[in-house]
Amino acid sequence: MARRPLPRILSTGSAQIARSRELARTAADSATDVLHPLITMTRGLRRLASAGRRRWAETPRDRRGPLLFLAASAILVVVLVPYGPLLAVVTLMAAAAWQGRDRTPPAPEGPDESQIQRLQVLYEALVPYFSTAEDPSPLYAHGGDWETVFPTMEFDDSGRVAHLVIRYPAYFPDGEAASRARIEQLLAAKSGRGREYLFDWDEEGNELTVSVLAPLPTDIAAQRFVTAPGETVLGFTDPCRVRRTLPLDFGADRRDVPPVVWRTGIRSTEPHLLAVGQPGSGTSTLLRSIALQALQYGDVLIVEGGGTGEYACLAGREGVLAVEIALDGALAALEWAAGETERRLIAANQARQAGEPAPEDTKRPLWILLDRPTAFTHLAQSEGHKDPQAFLQVPLRHGRAAAVTVVVAEQFDALDSLSDAVCQHTRARVTLGPASAEQLTAVLGAPPHTTPVDDVPAGRGYARLGSAPVHRLQVPATPDPYDDATSDAHRQAVLDLLPPRSTPADAQSAADAERPAETAAPAGTTSPIDVESAPDADTAACAEIPDDTAGIPDATEAPADPSTPGAPVGTGIPKIVLTKAASTAPPPPVATPESTSAQTATAQTATAQTAAARTTVPDTALLERPVLEAAVPEGAVAEAAVAE
């Protein structure tokens, strides 16, 4: 379904609305300045009227008559006196102006004693860094004047610095990251810990602006974001860092919030992502949020190394190819993903050489989400298997051209176990949870412009897309809906975003087996894969084999027995295509009394051999199965024996 473009008023109306608000604010300020005397007198008359009414209400009833007579006498005297009415009006206006004056106490023009002491301490702490012995007129000296280096300052309600402009000498090496880091660390410690500061270095003007950032909102729940195909919302950041906003629902309210949008696809420069954090920092929440957004336009393959069942809510859903938590399933799923990437590349290359557009199945996005893949590394080595990360080299290197995106989530203490391919090809980086400046620089490739704090909520961190600036990030709340600690509002928000459940392959096989007898093929007919379905004997027939039980049925066998229990929904790996050689079926023999017993014994022997093979074939044989000859199904043999 084609997406309609947004109305022009929604795309360009924000600038017009802002301009209109600025004009209205300017007109209101001008009118206030012109009509200020009239506004003051009106306010004073209202206060005088309120005072007179209150005085009349407080007067006892027996004294109201004399009070009225006294007021009438005063009015009569004023009228009879020359220029009395004019003097009365002037006196009334003067009293109204006095009563209508602004009684708000004026704000202090400068900092108070405690704030001055705080600024003096901050000035003295900067002296060793911004002064040298060779400077004839230093800006910073012990016992110097702090007013010359702090031209602008603001304080919050608690008396701590909220905004400060600092001048520093021109010989300070502000282009070196180490020198900047020392000054930023000092200012964050002296201005008050527990807050995030934004440092803006003006190298041309030799000024440093320190601002306290407001906390990012943590009440953003999972919801449908207004994005285009290929855009994924990682989280939300400060309004001053991005130029785009998204309308979000906050219960009954609705407001615009600036997002951090990650773009994937054939033109993306950062096609893969690496998320790193501490335990409980929200990396699994980020992967769930990405999966829910990716399922709108593509397919998702999930491999969880932690084994905690964080993604059980996605198992068996439409678009979810598999949710693997075991080593064998992870190996098979990642091997299939590598083969699928190669297949897409070959199909797209053949289409381009033929001058045709690429097939549609090569354009549908495929997302590979791995949560803690290093947990399988030691287990694979102990069991003699290949490291699952080795299968990621092809999707990581050629995934952008094949519409394959890889997202890896890992913890800080296991970064050394990640393969070189993962570290080299994941240029989009996210860090969540508390981390030191060295750890952030090692993962993001650049230090953040803000000071990291020790106590942060879940889902709070930093994001950097390629060579772009580092942004503060708050991941939308996307918890596991099956977790008992999840609130009802967040649980329902995630459940509303889940796609419907798909019909498992076992249910489809059982439905085929329960069809009426009149729809079955008559005895003596050929199997579904025989000479009539293949052009010649050398033609290969492809059969899709799901990973459900240890027994792997042949491509030419009858549907599975309905009584055989299938695998749980979401535990199977994606369907893998195996090629088998089709052989010509011999003509049916002539039924004789002597051959009936022999055929019955042959059918029983074949059935016993097939059952024994089902119980002995291991699960790992799915990817190593040799090419088999097409055989007559068991059901056809039994029906032929009964008919004869």
Stockholm file with secondary structure:
# STOCKHOLM 1.0

chainA/1-644         MARRPLPRILSTGSAQIARSRELARTAADSATDVLHPLITMTRGLRRLASAGRRRWAETPRDRRGPLLFLAASAILVVVLVPYGPLLAVVTLMAAAAWQGRDRTPPAPEGPDESQIQRLQVLYEALVPYFSTAEDPSPLYAHGGDWETVFPTMEFDDSGRVAHLVIRYPAYFPDGEAASRARIEQLLAAKSGRGREYLFDWDEEGNELTVSVLAPLPTDIAAQRFVTAPGETVLGFTDPCRVRRTLPLDFGADRRDVPPVVWRTGIRSTEPHLLAVGQPGSGTSTLLRSIALQALQYGDVLIVEGGGTGEYACLAGREGVLAVEIALDGALAALEWAAGETERRLIAANQARQAGEPAPEDTKRPLWILLDRPTAFTHLAQSEGHKDPQAFLQVPLRHGRAAAVTVVVAEQFDALDSLSDAVCQHTRARVTLGPASAEQLTAVLGAPPHTTPVDDVPAGRGYARLGSAPVHRLQVPATPDPYDDATSDAHRQAVLDLLPPRSTPADAQSAADAERPAETAAPAGTTSPIDVESAPDADTAACAEIPDDTAGIPDATEAPADPSTPGAPVGTGIPKIVLTKAASTAPPPPVATPESTSAQTATAQTATAQTAAARTTVPDTALLERPVLEAAVPEGAVAEAAVAE
#=GR chainA/1-644 SS CCCCCCCHHHHHHHHHHHHHHHHHHHHHHHHHHHTHHHHHHHHHHHHHHHHHHHHHHHSCHHHHHHHHHHHHHHHHHHHHSTTHHHHHHHHHHHHHHHHTSCCSCCCCSSCCHHHHHHHHHHHHHHTTTSCCTTCSSCSCCTTCCGGGTCCEEEECTTSCEEEEEEECCTTSCTTCHHHHHHHHHHHHHHHCTTSCEEEEEETTTTEEEEEECCCCCCCCBCCCCCCCTTEEEEEECCTTTCSCCEEEEETTEEEEECEEEEECSTTCSCCCEEEEECTTSSHHHHHHHHHHHHTTTSEEEEEESSCSCTTGGGTTBTTEEEEECSHHHHHHHHHHHHHHHHHHHHHHHHHHHTTCCCCGGGTSCEEEEEESTTHHHHHHHHHTCCCGGGGGHHHHHHTTTTTEEEEEEEEGGGGGGSCHHHHHHCCEEEEESCCCHHHHHHHHSSCCSBCCCSCCCTTEEEEEETTSCCEEEECCBCCCTTCTTSCHHHHHHHHHHSCCBCCCHHHHHHHHHTSCGGGSCCTTCCCSSSTTTSSSTTCEEEEEECCCSSCCCCTTSCCCCTTSCCCCTTCSCCCEEEEEECCCCCCCCCCCHHHHHHHHHHHHHHHHHHHHHHHHCCGGGGSSCCCCBCCCCHHHHHHHHHHC
#=GC SS_cons         CCCCCCCHHHHHHHHHHHHHHHHHHHHHHHHHHHTHHHHHHHHHHHHHHHHHHHHHHHSCHHHHHHHHHHHHHHHHHHHHSTTHHHHHHHHHHHHHHHHTSCCSCCCCSSCCHHHHHHHHHHHHHHTTTSCCTTCSSCSCCTTCCGGGTCCEEEECTTSCEEEEEEECCTTSCTTCHHHHHHHHHHHHHHHCTTSCEEEEEETTTTEEEEEECCCCCCCCBCCCCCCCTTEEEEEECCTTTCSCCEEEEETTEEEEECEEEEECSTTCSCCCEEEEECTTSSHHHHHHHHHHHHTTTSEEEEEESSCSCTTGGGTTBTTEEEEECSHHHHHHHHHHHHHHHHHHHHHHHHHHHTTCCCCGGGTSCEEEEEESTTHHHHHHHHHTCCCGGGGGHHHHHHTTTTTEEEEEEEEGGGGGGSCHHHHHHCCEEEEESCCCHHHHHHHHSSCCSBCCCSCCCTTEEEEEETTSCCEEEECCBCCCTTCTTSCHHHHHHHHHHSCCBCCCHHHHHHHHHTSCGGGSCCTTCCCSSSTTTSSSTTCEEEEEECCCSSCCCCTTSCCCCTTSCCCCTTCSCCCEEEEEECCCCCCCCCCCHHHHHHHHHHHHHHHHHHHHHHHHCCGGGGSSCCCCBCCCCHHHHHHHHHHC
//
